[in-house]
Amino acid sequence: MTVPFVQGGVMAGGCGLGAVLMRRPDLLILAMPFIIITAWSIAVRPRRNPVLQSSIRRTWLREGEVSAWDVRVENADDAEQVVAVLEPAHHVVTEPDLGIAVAPVVDGCAAPTITWQAQRWGRRTVGNGTITVISPWAAFRYGPVPQGGVLTHTAPREEYFTVAAAAPHPLGLVGPNRSRRPGDGSEFADIRPFQTGDRLRRIHWPVSARTGQLHVRTSYAEQDTEVMLLVDAILDVGVSEGIDGRESSLDLSVRSASALAAHFLARGERVGLHVFGMQRPIRVPAGMGARQLRRISDSLAEVRPDTGFGKSRVMFARVRTGAGALVIMLSPLITRDAAEQVAHLAQRGLTVVVVDCLPPDVEIAGTDDPLTATAWRIRRLERELEVARLQERGVPVVPWRGPGSLDLVLRQISRRPAHRSVVR
């Protein structure tokens, strides 16, 4: 029973009683619409409870993709309409805008649907809401009945990224990167005299005929390499406004890590992930294929900024990489711990590249305060000095600029001599 039904009944009864007591037929005429509607509402009153169901159409999606909250109402023969209300979630845009959908009941069934779009990567609960079944003239209603939500995973969006340069110092098995040592490959290396064990199909007949001695073609070996992506989750600097707005430092780190993983896995490399700075670090061992990309995407959706500054060194000490691995660290380099971890990895003899993920137009809260603004400028100057020290140690620091961001750096690293050993 609803408030409008009670008000209509009171109006009908009051006007009818007043017409009898005061002998006013005009009051009875005024009360007739309320009497008819009240009687009609009682006559078509629902006799049984409807069956309510709700579900999320897709629980795993990428940023910008659309899913839906589907509501199904059955056994509602005497109802007129169904109202579904979806509670708002952080970084989720709904259609209709307010998250309210109204659907008529046809043959005892109704199916209102509310579409929603995830504006930012992460894990969030979607589907908390209410369902209300309303009878004709809004006289009676069933509900609102609360509905439980479902945990959804939103992976970073797929960004176009390419690296023309090969990975430096590959030491794997078979892969797309040219090694410095000779072996079975497709890239020409040299022509030398024939030796025992050489394949006959590699004999270079023009040179052999000219010199009178058998010569063979040699090629460079082609190997894969291990790429370890390190994501700095100690702090999230800046404002995150979703895919259509400004990016924070963690947005840039997670999305660039996803783009790098997709690119290197498509090339046939072995890619792993390590997220440090969280109370529970995220580790994904190096692997290959589409399943590895899904595993990395799911892990990136679980990244949360933390303030565990003192724990990052222990976390880095547990990072396991093989000889010849390429370590790409994605960090805004705001905390001193991040710079110290880069130096620690470089001392282990690993090939380290730092991707600067501090947005160029970053804004922090409290900069209206003169003291806060001064402290932020001082920290930016200290950060520049720390970056310069890393570069002096031979660790390149490059800003993220999308496709081609790492080409020049990887070519320069490839010219360096490879480390003979790696200290684990």
C-alpha positions as CSV (number, residue, x, y, z in Angstrom):
1,M,0.0,0.0,0.0
2,T,1.4,3.4,-1.1
3,V,1.0,6.9,0.2
4,P,-1.0,8.0,-2.9
5,F,-3.5,5.2,-2.3
6,V,-4.0,6.2,1.3
7,Q,-4.4,9.8,0.4
8,G,-7.0,8.9,-2.3
9,G,-8.9,6.7,0.1
10,V,-8.9,9.4,2.8
11,M,-10.1,11.9,0.2
12,A,-12.8,9.6,-1.1
13,G,-14.0,8.7,2.4
14,G,-13.9,12.2,3.7
15,C,-15.8,13.7,0.8
16,G,-18.3,10.9,0.9
17,L,-18.9,11.3,4.6
18,G,-19.1,15.1,4.3
19,A,-21.7,14.8,1.5
20,V,-23.9,12.6,3.7
21,L,-23.6,14.6,6.9
22,M,-23.8,18.0,5.3
23,R,-26.3,16.9,2.6
24,R,-24.0,18.2,-0.1
25,P,-24.3,16.2,-3.3
26,D,-21.6,18.4,-4.9
27,L,-19.1,16.9,-2.5
28,L,-20.1,13.4,-3.6
29,I,-19.6,14.4,-7.2
30,L,-16.1,15.8,-6.3
31,A,-15.3,12.5,-4.5
32,M,-16.4,10.2,-7.3
33,P,-13.0,10.1,-9.1
34,F,-11.2,9.2,-5.9
35,I,-13.9,6.6,-5.1
36,I,-13.6,5.0,-8.5
37,I,-9.8,4.9,-8.5
38,T,-9.7,3.5,-5.0
39,A,-12.2,0.8,-5.8
40,W,-10.4,0.0,-9.0
41,S,-7.0,-0.2,-7.3
42,I,-8.5,-2.6,-4.7
43,A,-10.1,-4.7,-7.4
44,V,-6.8,-5.2,-9.3
45,R,-4.6,-5.6,-6.3
46,P,-1.8,-8.1,-6.9
47,R,-2.5,-11.5,-5.3
48,R,1.0,-13.0,-5.3
49,N,4.6,-11.9,-5.0
50,P,6.6,-11.5,-8.2
51,V,9.9,-13.3,-8.9
52,L,12.9,-10.9,-9.2
53,Q,16.2,-11.6,-10.8
54,S,19.2,-9.4,-11.6
55,S,22.6,-10.0,-13.2
56,I,25.6,-8.3,-14.7
57,R,26.1,-9.1,-18.4
58,R,29.9,-8.8,-18.4
59,T,32.1,-9.0,-15.3
60,W,35.5,-8.6,-17.1
61,L,36.0,-5.8,-19.5
62,R,38.4,-3.1,-20.4
63,E,38.3,0.6,-19.9
64,G,35.7,2.3,-22.1
65,E,33.8,-1.0,-22.8
66,V,30.1,-1.2,-21.9
67,S,28.3,-3.8,-19.8
68,A,24.7,-3.9,-18.5
69,W,22.7,-4.6,-15.4
70,D,19.8,-6.8,-16.5
71,V,16.7,-7.1,-14.4
72,R,14.1,-9.8,-15.0
73,V,10.7,-9.7,-13.3
74,E,8.2,-12.6,-13.7
75,N,4.9,-13.6,-12.1
76,A,3.7,-10.0,-12.0
77,D,0.4,-10.3,-13.8
78,D,-1.4,-7.6,-11.8
79,A,1.4,-5.1,-11.9
80,E,1.8,-2.2,-14.2
81,Q,5.4,-1.2,-14.2
82,V,8.8,-2.1,-12.7
83,V,11.3,0.5,-11.5
84,A,15.0,-0.5,-11.3
85,V,17.5,1.7,-9.5
86,L,21.3,1.0,-9.8
87,E,23.4,2.6,-7.1
88,P,26.3,4.7,-8.4
89,A,29.9,3.3,-8.4
90,H,33.2,5.1,-8.6
91,H,34.3,5.8,-12.1
92,V,31.2,4.2,-13.6
93,V,28.9,6.1,-16.0
94,T,25.3,4.7,-16.4
95,E,22.7,5.1,-19.2
96,P,20.2,6.5,-18.2
97,D,22.3,9.0,-16.4
98,L,20.7,8.7,-13.0
99,G,20.8,4.9,-13.1
100,I,17.0,4.6,-13.0
101,A,15.1,2.5,-15.6
102,V,11.3,2.0,-15.8
103,A,9.8,-0.8,-17.8
104,P,6.1,-1.7,-18.4
105,V,4.8,-5.2,-17.4
106,V,3.7,-7.2,-20.4
107,D,2.1,-10.6,-19.9
108,G,3.3,-10.6,-16.3
109,C,7.0,-10.0,-17.3
110,A,9.3,-7.0,-17.4
111,A,13.0,-6.6,-18.3
112,P,14.4,-3.2,-17.5
113,T,18.1,-2.8,-18.4
114,I,20.7,-0.2,-17.3
115,T,24.0,0.0,-19.3
116,W,27.2,1.1,-17.6
117,Q,30.6,2.0,-18.7
118,A,33.8,1.6,-16.7
119,Q,35.9,4.8,-16.9
120,R,38.9,3.5,-15.1
121,W,40.7,0.3,-14.5
122,G,40.3,-1.6,-11.2
123,R,38.1,-3.9,-9.3
124,R,34.7,-2.6,-8.2
125,T,31.3,-3.9,-7.1
126,V,28.5,-3.2,-9.6
127,G,24.9,-4.3,-9.3
128,N,23.9,-2.9,-5.9
129,G,20.4,-1.5,-6.4
130,T,16.7,-2.0,-5.8
131,I,13.8,-3.3,-7.8
132,T,10.2,-2.1,-7.2
133,V,7.1,-3.6,-8.8
134,I,4.1,-1.1,-8.9
135,S,0.4,-1.9,-9.4
136,P,-1.9,0.3,-11.5
137,W,-2.5,3.9,-10.2
138,A,0.6,3.3,-7.9
139,A,-1.8,1.9,-5.2
140,F,0.4,-1.0,-4.2
141,R,4.0,-1.8,-4.6
142,Y,6.3,-4.7,-4.0
143,G,9.7,-3.5,-2.7
144,P,12.0,-1.8,-3.1
145,V,13.9,-5.1,-2.9
146,P,17.6,-4.7,-2.5
147,Q,19.9,-6.5,-5.0
148,G,23.5,-7.6,-4.2
149,G,26.3,-6.5,-6.5
150,V,28.9,-8.5,-8.3
151,L,32.7,-7.9,-8.2
152,T,33.8,-6.8,-11.7
153,H,37.3,-6.5,-13.2
154,T,38.2,-3.6,-15.5
155,A,41.5,-4.0,-17.2
156,P,43.5,-1.1,-18.7
157,R,42.4,-0.1,-22.2
158,E,44.2,-1.5,-25.2
159,E,46.6,1.2,-26.4
160,Y,48.5,1.1,-29.7
161,F,52.2,0.7,-28.9
162,T,55.2,-0.4,-31.0
163,V,58.9,-0.8,-30.4
164,A,61.0,-1.0,-33.6
165,A,64.2,-1.7,-31.7
166,A,65.0,-5.3,-30.6
167,A,65.4,-6.2,-27.0
168,P,69.1,-5.8,-25.9
169,H,71.2,-8.8,-25.0
170,P,68.7,-11.7,-25.6
171,L,69.7,-14.9,-23.9
172,G,66.6,-17.0,-24.3
173,L,65.8,-19.8,-26.8
174,V,64.1,-19.1,-30.0
175,G,62.7,-15.7,-30.5
176,P,62.5,-12.5,-32.7
177,N,65.7,-10.8,-31.4
178,R,69.0,-10.9,-33.2
179,S,71.7,-12.2,-31.0
180,R,75.4,-11.2,-31.3
181,R,76.5,-14.8,-31.5
182,P,76.2,-16.8,-34.7
183,G,73.6,-19.5,-35.1
184,D,70.5,-20.5,-37.0
185,G,68.7,-17.3,-38.0
186,S,67.6,-15.3,-41.0
187,E,69.9,-12.3,-40.8
188,F,73.2,-12.5,-42.7
189,A,76.4,-12.4,-40.6
190,D,79.5,-13.4,-42.7
191,I,81.0,-15.8,-45.2
192,R,83.7,-18.1,-44.0
193,P,85.5,-21.3,-45.1
194,F,83.6,-24.5,-44.8
195,Q,84.1,-26.5,-41.6
196,T,83.2,-29.9,-40.5
197,G,79.5,-30.0,-39.4
198,D,78.4,-27.1,-41.6
199,R,75.1,-27.7,-43.5
200,L,75.4,-28.2,-47.2
201,R,72.5,-25.8,-47.9
202,R,74.5,-23.0,-46.4
203,I,77.3,-23.3,-49.0
204,H,77.8,-20.1,-50.9
205,W,78.6,-21.3,-54.4
206,P,79.7,-18.0,-56.1
207,V,82.5,-17.5,-53.5
208,S,83.3,-21.2,-53.5
209,A,83.7,-21.2,-57.3
210,R,85.8,-18.0,-57.3
211,T,88.2,-19.1,-54.6
212,G,88.3,-22.8,-55.4
213,Q,87.5,-23.6,-51.7
214,L,84.1,-24.3,-50.1
215,H,82.6,-21.3,-48.3
216,V,79.4,-21.1,-46.3
217,R,77.1,-18.3,-45.2
218,T,76.7,-17.6,-41.5
219,S,73.8,-15.9,-39.7
220,Y,73.0,-14.5,-36.3
221,A,71.0,-16.5,-33.9
222,E,67.5,-15.4,-33.0
223,Q,66.5,-15.6,-29.4
224,D,63.8,-14.4,-27.1
225,T,64.3,-12.4,-24.0
226,E,62.6,-11.9,-20.6
227,V,60.9,-8.6,-20.0
228,M,60.1,-7.8,-16.4
229,L,57.7,-4.9,-15.8
230,L,58.0,-3.2,-12.5
231,V,55.1,-0.9,-11.5
232,D,55.6,1.7,-8.7
233,A,52.4,1.8,-6.6
234,I,53.8,3.6,-3.6
235,L,51.9,6.8,-4.4
236,D,49.3,8.0,-6.9
237,V,50.1,11.6,-7.8
238,G,47.6,13.7,-9.6
239,V,43.9,13.5,-10.4
240,S,42.3,10.6,-12.1
241,E,39.3,11.5,-14.3
242,G,38.9,8.3,-16.2
243,I,39.6,7.6,-19.9
244,D,38.2,11.0,-21.0
245,G,39.9,13.2,-18.5
246,R,43.3,13.8,-16.8
247,E,45.5,10.9,-15.9
248,S,47.2,10.4,-12.5
249,S,50.7,8.9,-12.3
250,L,49.3,5.4,-11.4
251,D,46.9,5.6,-14.4
252,L,49.9,6.3,-16.7
253,S,51.9,3.5,-15.1
254,V,49.2,0.9,-15.3
255,R,48.1,1.7,-18.8
256,S,51.7,1.9,-20.1
257,A,52.5,-1.5,-18.4
258,S,49.5,-3.0,-20.1
259,A,50.5,-1.7,-23.5
260,L,54.1,-2.9,-23.1
261,A,53.0,-6.3,-22.0
262,A,50.7,-6.7,-25.0
263,H,53.4,-5.6,-27.4
264,F,56.2,-7.8,-26.1
265,L,53.9,-10.8,-25.8
266,A,52.8,-10.3,-29.4
267,R,56.4,-10.4,-30.4
268,G,57.0,-13.7,-28.7
269,E,58.9,-12.5,-25.6
270,R,58.5,-13.8,-22.1
271,V,56.9,-11.0,-20.0
272,G,56.5,-10.9,-16.2
273,L,55.0,-8.3,-13.8
274,H,56.0,-7.1,-10.3
275,V,54.0,-4.4,-8.5
276,F,55.8,-3.0,-5.4
277,G,54.8,-0.5,-2.8
278,M,51.6,-2.4,-1.8
279,Q,51.2,-4.3,1.5
280,R,50.8,-7.4,-0.6
281,P,53.0,-7.1,-3.7
282,I,51.7,-8.5,-7.0
283,R,53.9,-11.0,-8.8
284,V,53.3,-12.6,-12.1
285,P,56.1,-14.9,-13.3
286,A,57.4,-14.5,-16.8
287,G,55.4,-16.3,-19.4
288,M,54.1,-16.2,-23.0
289,G,50.9,-16.2,-24.9
290,A,47.4,-14.8,-24.7
291,R,46.8,-16.4,-21.3
292,Q,49.8,-14.5,-19.9
293,L,48.4,-11.3,-21.2
294,R,45.1,-12.0,-19.4
295,R,46.9,-12.8,-16.2
296,I,48.8,-9.6,-16.3
297,S,45.7,-7.5,-17.2
298,D,43.9,-9.1,-14.2
299,S,46.8,-8.3,-11.9
300,L,47.0,-4.7,-13.1
301,A,43.3,-4.3,-12.2
302,E,44.2,-5.1,-8.6
303,V,46.8,-2.3,-8.2
304,R,46.1,0.1,-5.3
305,P,48.3,2.9,-4.1
306,D,49.8,2.3,-0.7
307,T,52.1,4.1,1.8
308,G,54.3,1.2,2.8
309,F,57.6,3.1,2.1
310,G,59.7,0.9,4.3
311,K,58.7,-2.4,2.6
312,S,59.7,-1.7,-0.9
313,R,63.3,-2.7,-0.5
314,V,62.3,-6.2,0.8
315,M,59.9,-6.6,-2.1
316,F,62.6,-5.7,-4.7
317,A,65.0,-8.2,-3.1
318,R,62.6,-11.0,-4.0
319,V,62.3,-10.1,-7.7
320,R,63.6,-13.0,-9.8
321,T,65.0,-12.4,-13.2
322,G,67.3,-14.4,-15.4
323,A,70.5,-13.3,-17.2
324,G,69.9,-11.0,-20.1
325,A,66.5,-9.9,-18.8
326,L,65.2,-6.4,-19.7
327,V,63.7,-4.7,-16.6
328,I,61.3,-1.8,-17.4
329,M,60.3,0.2,-14.3
330,L,57.3,2.4,-14.5
331,S,57.3,5.1,-11.8
332,P,56.7,8.8,-11.2
333,L,60.0,8.8,-9.2
334,I,58.4,11.0,-6.5
335,T,59.6,9.0,-3.5
336,R,63.3,8.4,-2.8
337,D,62.5,4.7,-2.3
338,A,61.8,4.4,-6.0
339,A,65.1,5.9,-7.0
340,E,66.9,3.7,-4.5
341,Q,65.3,0.6,-6.0
342,V,66.4,1.5,-9.5
343,A,70.0,1.9,-8.3
344,H,69.7,-1.5,-6.4
345,L,68.6,-3.2,-9.6
346,A,71.4,-1.6,-11.6
347,Q,74.0,-2.8,-9.1
348,R,72.7,-6.3,-9.6
349,G,73.9,-6.1,-13.2
350,L,70.4,-6.0,-14.8
351,T,69.5,-4.0,-17.8
352,V,67.2,-1.4,-16.4
353,V,65.1,1.2,-18.2
354,V,63.0,3.7,-16.2
355,V,59.8,5.1,-17.8
356,D,58.9,8.4,-16.1
357,C,55.1,8.2,-15.5
358,L,54.7,11.6,-13.9
359,P,52.1,13.5,-16.0
360,P,53.5,16.8,-17.4
361,D,50.4,18.7,-16.2
362,V,50.1,17.0,-12.9
363,E,48.2,18.8,-10.1
364,I,48.2,17.9,-6.5
365,A,45.8,18.9,-3.7
366,G,46.7,21.8,-1.5
367,T,48.8,23.8,-4.0
368,D,46.8,26.8,-3.2
369,D,48.6,26.9,0.1
370,P,51.9,28.8,-0.3
371,L,53.8,26.3,1.9
372,T,52.5,23.3,0.1
373,A,53.3,24.8,-3.3
374,T,56.8,25.6,-2.1
375,A,57.3,22.1,-0.8
376,W,56.1,20.6,-4.1
377,R,58.5,22.8,-6.1
378,I,61.4,21.7,-3.8
379,R,60.5,18.1,-4.3
380,R,60.4,18.5,-8.1
381,L,63.9,20.0,-8.0
382,E,65.1,17.1,-5.8
383,R,63.5,14.7,-8.2
384,E,65.4,16.2,-11.1
385,L,68.7,15.7,-9.2
386,E,67.8,12.0,-8.5
387,V,67.0,11.4,-12.2
388,A,70.3,13.0,-13.2
389,R,72.2,10.7,-10.8
390,L,70.4,7.6,-12.2
391,Q,71.4,8.7,-15.7
392,E,75.0,9.1,-14.6
393,R,75.0,5.5,-13.4
394,G,73.9,4.4,-16.9
395,V,70.2,4.0,-16.2
396,P,68.2,5.7,-18.9
397,V,65.1,7.6,-17.8
398,V,62.6,8.4,-20.5
399,P,59.1,9.9,-20.4
400,W,56.2,7.9,-21.6
401,R,55.1,9.2,-25.0
402,G,53.3,6.3,-26.5
403,P,54.6,4.4,-29.6
404,G,58.3,4.7,-30.1
405,S,59.0,5.8,-26.5
406,L,61.7,3.2,-26.0
407,D,63.3,2.8,-29.5
408,L,66.2,5.1,-29.0
409,V,67.0,3.9,-25.5
410,L,66.9,0.2,-26.5
411,R,69.2,0.8,-29.4
412,Q,71.7,2.6,-27.2
413,I,71.6,-0.2,-24.6
414,S,72.1,-2.8,-27.4
415,R,75.5,-1.2,-28.2
416,R,76.7,-1.7,-24.6
417,P,78.6,-4.9,-23.7
418,A,76.4,-7.5,-22.1
419,H,76.9,-8.3,-18.4
420,R,78.6,-11.6,-17.8
421,S,76.6,-12.5,-14.8
422,V,73.6,-11.4,-12.8
423,V,73.6,-11.4,-9.0
424,R,70.2,-12.8,-7.8
